[in-house]
Amino acid sequence: MPEIVDASGLSCPQPVLMTSDKMKELKKGEIEVLVDTDTSKENVSRAAESQGWEVAEVTESGTGYRILIKKE
């Protein structure tokens, strides 16, 4: 079960900062990030990859996106 970061309704840089904090806290595993703008989706994905996490899946969910990131 992935950890969830719900950044819906927040504008950048808040979703990136919340995701970065969770990545630092967990070090590895799975995180599901919920965002509601294309900009947040792109920025969170880019931030995750820059810190060595894999963007495993991006799906549209309702009014936003669900980004699943993983690190072994």
Order of alpha helices (4+ residues) and beta strands (2+ residues): beta-alpha-beta-alpha-beta-beta
